[in-house]
Amino acid sequence: MNSYYFILGVSILVILSYFFDIIAKKIKVPSVLLLLGTGIFLNKLSQNFDFHLPNLQPTVNILGLVGLLLIVLEAALDLKITKEKLPLILKAFTTALLILIGTSFAIAYLIYGMGLTHDFYTAYINALPLSVVSSAIVIPSVNFLDEEKKEFLIYESTFSDILGILAFDIVLMIPDSQGNIVGKVGGGLILTIIISLIIGYVLIFLFQKINTKIKFFLFLSILTALYITGKIMHLSSLILILTFGLMLENYNIFFKGKLNQIFDPQKIDQVKEQFKLITFETAFLIRTFFFVLFGMTINIDGIFNENVLIIGTFILLLTFLVRFINLKVFFQGKSLFPEVFMAPRGLITILLFYKIPDQYKIPYFSKEVISYVILGSALLMMLGLWFGKKKTTEDEFELYENFDHAHHNEDNPLWEQLYENHEK
């Protein structure tokens, strides 16, 4: 009978998550807040009925790892690279890098200055997880924005994930580098890119040759195995996932000349849409269970501790101050809303926090601080979405979403205005 209740509970969570996505788009609330709220509610409910939950931490870690792979793959499969978009891509990359550096050092100096630790290296390694923008929260929340803002935020949050993980791995290598950190990291990065391209070509070649219906989970298993192998070898293996997704979505760029004789674009195109659909749905599923289970591990009473409130509030202030300054430089004369508030912390922050070695963990810099920052940043993003100036109507949003996939319709007057704005 317990197994029936478990399956029923899982099914109800998936149904709730689906409706949360619909509600989130209507009222402009990050769906992750609703998922975390569900987890917190379930935790309180279990306490009221004196039901002791099992240790959920190992499950959260596994879901987080798989979710990380799928979220990056999902983002890569949603990004079309063209010459026209290169300036936007470079701007998003530079913005993500500078915000990551600025935020991590600002938070590190805060931790160091408050006397939580007397070692700046320890302060910095604890600050890095809090400096990464969560693509898992941003990507599902930008659908209503116009195409330029949507693409910028998708690129920026994805780059923030990748750069944050890479920076964290680099910082962890410093004590064992013996002063040769540039050589080790640079060599590892170049090796990872070369290996990623080779593996990408091999996987896509196999992708078009396999005629069976079972493809997606085979390739997901291969990608996961390669990712873990890369981590064991101290390579930045998240680049492998990103490269594969970009190559699959933009195969016209990577398969030119003689490669066109080996790779069949029509076959790749036929299965790409199915691959994308399954990726998006699986990412939705993993994201649902990850944030609900993480919400069940949050100690609400601990969040309202005076020290947690002070530290967490200062971290949020520094986070959005650094973001505002950087965006002001890159978008001079343009509205910064709601972009300035689109800086939630989430899955990557949690995963990196758990990866901090025991000797570098700060006693008073607890999980409650991380939970406070995650909830606070998501709430601020919600306020940004609420009060951000709405530039288009719902009909215009629909036309924007189909602008690149439909023919120009002379009978619809909105097309004329949107077409002119798009050309500008």
C-alpha positions in Angstrom: 0.0 0.0 0.0 2.9 2.4 0.7 4.1 2.1 -2.9 0.7 3.1 -4.1 0.8 6.3 -1.9 4.3 7.0 -3.2 3.3 6.8 -6.8 0.2 8.8 -6.2 2.3 11.5 -4.5 4.8 11.7 -7.3 1.9 11.9 -9.9 0.3 14.8 -7.9 3.6 16.7 -7.8 4.0 16.5 -11.6 0.5 17.6 -12.1 1.0 20.5 -9.7 4.2 21.5 -11.3 2.5 21.6 -14.7 -0.2 23.9 -13.3 2.5 26.0 -11.5 4.1 26.7 -14.9 0.8 27.9 -16.3 0.1 30.0 -13.2 3.6 31.4 -13.2 3.3 32.7 -16.8 -0.1 34.3 -15.9 0.9 36.1 -12.7 4.7 36.4 -13.5 5.8 34.4 -10.5 8.9 32.2 -10.8 7.6 28.6 -10.8 10.5 27.6 -8.6 9.0 29.7 -5.7 5.8 27.6 -6.0 7.8 24.4 -6.0 9.9 25.4 -3.0 6.8 26.5 -1.2 5.3 23.1 -1.9 8.4 21.4 -0.4 8.3 23.7 2.7 4.5 23.0 3.1 5.1 19.2 2.9 7.9 19.5 5.5 5.7 21.4 7.9 2.9 18.9 7.2 5.1 15.9 8.1 6.2 17.7 11.3 2.6 18.3 12.4 1.7 14.6 11.8 5.0 13.5 13.5 6.2 11.9 10.4 10.0 11.7 10.2 11.3 12.3 6.7 14.3 10.2 5.5 17.6 11.9 4.7 16.8 13.6 1.4 20.3 15.0 0.8 21.7 12.2 -1.4 18.5 12.3 -3.6 18.8 16.1 -3.9 22.5 15.8 -5.0 21.7 13.2 -7.7 18.7 15.1 -9.0 20.8 18.3 -9.0 23.5 16.6 -11.1 21.1 15.2 -13.7 19.2 18.5 -13.7 22.4 20.5 -14.3 23.1 18.4 -17.4 19.6 18.7 -18.8 19.3 22.4 -18.1 22.5 23.3 -19.9 21.5 20.9 -22.8 18.0 22.5 -22.8 19.5 26.0 -23.1 22.0 25.0 -25.8 19.2 23.4 -27.9 17.2 26.6 -27.6 20.0 28.9 -29.0 20.4 29.5 -32.6 23.8 31.0 -33.6 23.9 33.4 -36.5 26.2 36.2 -37.5 23.5 38.7 -36.5 23.5 37.2 -32.9 27.2 37.2 -32.3 27.2 40.7 -30.8 24.5 39.6 -28.4 26.3 36.4 -27.5 29.6 38.3 -26.8 27.7 40.9 -24.7 26.0 38.2 -22.7 29.2 36.3 -22.1 31.1 39.5 -21.0 28.3 40.6 -18.8 28.0 37.1 -17.1 31.8 37.0 -16.6 32.1 40.5 -15.1 29.1 40.1 -12.9 30.4 36.7 -11.6 33.8 38.2 -10.8 32.4 41.4 -9.2 29.7 39.6 -7.2 32.0 36.9 -5.9 34.7 39.3 -4.7 32.1 41.6 -3.2 30.5 38.8 -1.2 33.9 37.4 -0.3 35.0 40.8 1.1 31.7 40.9 3.0 32.3 37.5 4.6 35.9 38.4 5.4 35.0 41.9 6.7 32.3 40.6 9.0 34.9 38.3 10.6 33.2 35.1 9.6 36.6 33.8 8.6 40.2 35.2 8.7 41.2 33.5 5.5 40.2 35.3 2.3 40.5 32.1 0.2 37.9 30.4 2.5 35.7 33.5 2.2 36.0 33.4 -1.6 35.2 29.7 -2.1 32.0 30.2 0.0 31.1 33.4 -2.0 31.4 31.8 -5.4 28.2 29.6 -5.2 26.2 32.7 -4.3 27.4 34.5 -7.4 26.0 32.2 -10.0 22.7 33.2 -11.8 20.4 30.1 -12.0 19.4 29.3 -15.6 17.0 26.7 -14.1 14.9 29.6 -12.8 15.6 32.3 -15.5 14.9 30.2 -18.6 11.3 29.2 -17.7 10.6 32.8 -16.6 11.5 34.8 -19.7 8.9 33.5 -22.2 6.8 36.7 -22.1 9.7 39.0 -22.8 10.6 40.3 -26.3 13.0 38.1 -28.3 16.1 40.3 -27.7 15.8 40.4 -23.9 14.7 36.7 -23.8 17.8 35.6 -25.7 20.2 37.8 -23.7 18.9 36.5 -20.4 19.1 32.8 -21.6 22.6 33.3 -22.9 23.7 35.2 -19.8 22.3 32.8 -17.3 23.7 29.8 -19.2 27.1 31.4 -19.3 26.9 32.2 -15.6 26.2 28.6 -14.8 29.2 27.4 -16.9 31.6 30.1 -15.8 30.5 29.7 -12.2 31.2 26.0 -12.2 34.5 26.5 -14.1 35.6 29.2 -11.6 34.7 27.0 -8.7 36.8 24.1 -10.1 39.7 26.5 -10.7 39.6 27.9 -7.2 39.5 24.4 -5.7 42.7 23.6 -7.7 44.7 26.5 -6.3 46.0 24.8 -3.2 47.4 21.9 -5.2 48.6 23.9 -8.2 52.0 24.8 -6.8 51.9 28.1 -8.6 51.1 26.6 -12.0 47.4 27.3 -12.0 47.3 29.1 -15.4 49.0 26.2 -17.2 46.9 23.6 -15.6 43.6 25.4 -16.1 44.4 26.6 -19.6 45.6 23.3 -20.8 42.6 21.5 -19.3 40.2 24.0 -21.0 41.8 23.6 -24.4 41.8 19.9 -24.1 38.1 19.9 -23.0 37.1 22.0 -26.0 38.9 19.7 -28.5 37.5 16.5 -26.9 34.0 18.1 -26.8 34.1 18.8 -30.6 35.3 15.3 -31.4 32.7 13.7 -29.2 30.0 16.0 -30.6 30.8 14.9 -34.2 30.9 11.2 -33.2 27.6 11.4 -31.3 25.7 13.2 -34.0 27.1 10.8 -36.6 25.7 7.9 -34.5 22.6 9.9 -33.9 21.7 9.8 -37.6 22.6 6.2 -38.0 20.6 4.7 -35.2 17.2 3.6 -36.6 15.6 2.3 -33.4 13.1 4.4 -31.5 15.2 4.3 -28.3 17.7 7.2 -28.7 17.3 9.9 -26.2 18.1 8.1 -22.9 20.9 6.2 -24.6 22.6 9.5 -25.5 21.7 11.1 -22.2 23.5 8.1 -20.5 26.5 8.6 -22.8 26.6 12.3 -22.1 26.3 11.7 -18.3 29.1 9.1 -18.4 31.3 11.4 -20.3 30.5 14.3 -17.9 31.4 12.2 -14.8 34.6 10.9 -16.5 35.6 14.5 -17.3 35.0 15.5 -13.7 37.1 12.6 -12.5 39.9 13.8 -14.9 39.5 17.4 -13.6 38.2 18.7 -16.9 35.5 21.3 -17.4 33.1 18.7 -18.8 30.0 20.9 -18.7 31.5 22.4 -21.9 31.0 19.0 -23.5 27.2 19.1 -22.8 27.0 22.7 -24.1 29.0 21.9 -27.2 26.9 18.9 -28.1 23.7 20.9 -27.8 25.0 23.8 -29.8 26.3 21.4 -32.6 23.0 19.6 -32.8 20.9 22.9 -32.9 23.4 24.6 -35.3 24.7 21.7 -37.4 24.7 24.0 -40.5 27.7 25.8 -38.9 29.6 22.8 -37.8 29.0 20.5 -40.8 30.4 22.2 -43.9 32.3 21.1 -47.0 33.2 17.4 -47.0 31.4 16.9 -43.7 28.1 17.4 -45.6 28.9 14.1 -47.4 29.2 12.3 -44.1 26.4 13.9 -42.2 22.8 14.0 -43.5 21.2 17.3 -42.5 17.7 16.0 -43.3 18.1 13.0 -41.0 19.5 15.1 -38.2 16.7 17.6 -38.6 14.1 14.9 -38.4 15.2 13.6 -35.0 16.3 16.9 -33.5 12.8 18.1 -32.7 12.0 14.9 -31.0 15.3 15.1 -29.0 14.5 18.6 -28.0 11.0 17.8 -26.9 12.1 14.9 -24.7 15.0 17.0 -23.3 12.7 19.8 -22.3 10.1 17.4 -20.7 12.7 15.5 -18.8 14.3 18.7 -17.6 10.9 19.9 -16.4 10.5 16.6 -14.5 13.9 16.7 -12.8 13.5 20.4 -11.9 10.2 19.7 -10.3 11.5 17.0 -7.9 14.7 18.8 -7.2 13.2 22.0 -5.9 10.3 20.3 -4.1 12.8 18.0 -2.3 15.1 20.9 -1.6 12.2 22.9 -0.2 11.5 19.9 2.2 15.1 20.3 3.5 14.7 24.1 4.3 14.6 25.1 7.9 12.2 28.0 7.9 12.9 28.8 11.6 16.6 28.9 10.9 16.1 31.4 8.0 14.6 33.9 10.4 17.6 33.8 12.7 19.0 37.3 13.2 22.5 36.5 11.9 21.0 34.8 8.8 18.8 37.8 8.0 21.7 40.3 8.3 24.2 38.3 6.3 21.6 37.2 3.7 20.2 40.8 3.2 23.7 42.2 2.7 24.5 39.5 0.2 21.3 40.3 -1.8 22.1 44.1 -1.7 25.6 43.5 -3.0 24.4 41.1 -5.7 21.9 43.5 -7.2 24.2 46.5 -6.8 27.0 44.8 -8.8 24.5 43.7 -11.4 23.0 47.1 -11.8 26.4 48.7 -12.3 27.4 46.2 -14.9 24.2 46.4 -16.8 24.3 50.2 -16.7 27.7 50.1 -18.4 26.6 47.7 -21.2 23.1 49.1 -21.8 23.6 52.8 -21.6 20.4 54.7 -22.2 18.3 51.6 -22.2 15.8 50.4 -19.6 17.3 47.9 -17.2 14.0 46.4 -16.1 13.3 43.6 -15.5 16.9 42.4 -16.4 18.4 43.9 -13.2 16.2 41.7 -11.1 16.7 38.5 -13.2 19.5 37.2 -11.0 18.0 34.3 -9.0 20.2 31.8 -7.2 19.2 28.2 -7.5 20.4 24.8 -8.5 24.0 25.6 -9.2 24.3 27.6 -6.0 23.0 24.5 -4.0 25.3 22.0 -5.8 28.5 24.1 -5.4 27.7 24.8 -1.8 27.5 21.1 -1.1 30.9 20.6 -2.9 32.8 22.9 -0.6 35.4 20.8 1.2 34.8 20.4 4.9 38.0 22.3 5.8 36.7 25.4 4.0 33.2 25.5 5.4 32.3 28.4 7.7 30.4 27.5 10.8 28.2 30.6 10.8 27.7 30.6 7.0 25.1 27.9 7.0 22.6 26.3 4.6 20.0 28.7 6.0 22.0 31.6 4.5 22.0 29.9 1.1 18.2 29.2 1.4 17.5 32.8 2.4 19.4 34.1 -0.6 17.7 31.7 -3.0 14.3 32.6 -1.8 15.1 36.3 -1.5 16.5 36.5 -5.0 13.6 34.6 -6.5 11.1 37.0 -4.7 13.0 40.1 -6.0 12.9 38.6 -9.5 9.1 38.2 -9.1 8.8 41.8 -8.1 10.9 42.8 -11.1 8.6 40.9 -13.4 5.6 42.5 -11.8 6.8 46.1 -12.0 8.9 45.9 -15.1 7.4 48.0 -17.8 5.3 45.9 -20.1 6.2 46.8 -23.7 3.9 44.6 -25.7 0.4 43.2 -25.6 -0.4 39.5 -25.3 -1.1 39.3 -29.0 2.2 40.9 -29.7 4.0 38.4 -27.5 2.5 35.6 -29.5 3.6 37.2 -32.8 7.1 37.8 -31.3 7.4 34.1 -30.4 6.5 33.1 -34.0 8.4 35.9 -35.7 11.3 33.6 -36.8 9.1 30.7 -37.6 6.2 32.2 -39.7 5.9 34.2 -42.9 5.2 37.9 -42.8 1.4 38.4 -42.7 0.3 41.5 -44.6 -3.2 41.3 -43.2 -2.2 41.7 -39.6 -1.3 45.4 -38.8 0.7 44.3 -35.8 3.2 42.6 -38.2 4.1 45.9 -39.8 4.9 47.6 -36.5 6.7 44.6 -35.1 8.6 44.1 -38.4 9.8 47.7 -38.3 10.9 47.4 -34.6 12.6 44.1 -35.3 14.6 45.6 -38.2 15.7 48.5 -36.0 
